Amino acid sequence: MVLLKRQNRWINKKFNELKNIYGNKCMNCGSNNNLEFAHVKNTNFNGKGRGKAHRYYNIVKNLDCYRLWCNDCHNEYDSYQKYINEPIWWGKPYIIVKGDIII
């Protein structure tokens, strides 16, 4: 049990360091509440239950495949993705929607 708590503290510290690299705010709206990493490109690491440490290493290995978004922006992106197959690049520096560039 002590080892598990130590591992959780370590991985939480690593995620906080990673969030700092991304600016510690939502890359879309600028919020700093309920931040989470979202897939924007496939890394073949999908689904829940794979473990937080595995997710951390996948993000580090594939920084360009993830965006740091608040929960609201992440949910909006995921909802939109159900209707199209192309990614939306929110935040920096433009949004691509079905091939049209909106600045």
N, C-alpha and C positions, 0 to 999 in steps of 0.2 A: 504494500500500500504506500509506503514512504517513497519507494522508487517511482511509482506511478505519479505521485504528486510532484516529485522533482522533475520528471519528464514533462508533465503538463506545464509547469512553470517555465521550463526551458523553451518549449515550443511556443508558448504564448509570448515570451520575450522575443523570440525570433520573428514571429508574425508582426509584433510591434515595430521591430527594426525594419522589416520589409515595408510596412505601411509608411514609415518615415521616408524610405527611398521614393515612394510614390507621392510624397507630399502630405501624407496624413489627412487627406481630404478627398471627397468624391471628385473624380476626374471630370464629371459632367456638370454637377450643380454647385460644387464647392462645400457641401455639407461635411461636417466631421462626425456625424452621428451614425451609428449602426453600419460601419464600414465593412465591406466584404469584397473578396476577390471574385471576379466574374470571368468565365471563359469567353473570349471573343474569337478565338481560333481553336480548332480541334488539336488536342494534345494526346488523344487516345487515353485520357485519364478522366473518365466521366463517372458520375453517380456518387452517391453518398456512401459512407461506411468504409471507406478505404483508409481512414485514419488521418489525423491532422498532420502528423509528421510527413507522411507520404505526399499530402497536398502541398505542404510547404516546399518540399524538395522539387515537386513538379513546377511550382510557380517560379522558383529560383532558376531552374533549368530552362524555362520557357517564358521569360519576362514579357516578351512581345505578344504572347498569347493571352494575357490577362489584363484586366483593368480593375482599378480600385474604385468601387462605386458604393454609394449608400444603398441601403436595402430598397428604397423606393425606386431609384434609377435602375438597379439590377432587375427588379421585378418588371419594370416597364420594358426593359430590353428583352427579357425572357418572353414576355407576352407578345411583343412584336415579332420575335423570332419564330413563333408558332405559325405566322402567316407568310413569312418569306424565307428564302434560303440564303440570302446574302447578309453579311454582318453589317451592323451600323457601327461606325467608329465615332463614339461620342467624345466630346471634350476637345482634344487637341488634334489638329487645328481646325477640322471640319467634320461634317456629318455626311456620310454617303448613304443615300436611300435609293435602292433600285437603280443604281448607276448614275443618278443625278448628284452633282456636288452642290451642297448648300453651304454657303459661307456665313 
